[in-house]
């Protein structure tokens, strides 16, 4: 084989490799089906009509008592704030219909932080194909004046001021 034939073969192989890399990069960057924007409920409202055209990931908190299971479908309401937050009654809400093929995560419960991925329907209901949930808050900082709180006298020896205790007596938000 002569040297020119080898140069031509190597050049063709290099062009094919570079062309494939360019095509993969271009198709990945322009693929709208796999692109979704992460938004909060207020940001979703501000999007206006463009919200109906985009794949979105919406973040919020599951409103206590709103989860309704019907076979593999789940309908629930997402709140902008947790139910025990002082801002709970002032936040915006979003009704979500989950129709994915996977069961919801075990951490999907009342007051859990959730991310629903899908599209906003013309009826204002968010049609989710994927659902993620973060574990609901189980601990909160110690309230001042209670045993173990910073500045309180320790009952049985010194305690760390960053010690956390379970939250009790939470009142569910009424809607």
Beta strands, then each sheet from edge to edge (+ up, - down):
strand 1: 37-40
strand 2: 56-62
strand 3: 68-70
strand 4: 73-79
strand 5: 93-98
strand 6: 113-120
strand 7: 126-134
strand 8: 139-141
strand 9: 164-166
sheet 1: 1+ 2+ 4- 3+
sheet 2: 1+ 2+ 6- 7+ 5+
sheet 3: 8+ 9-
end
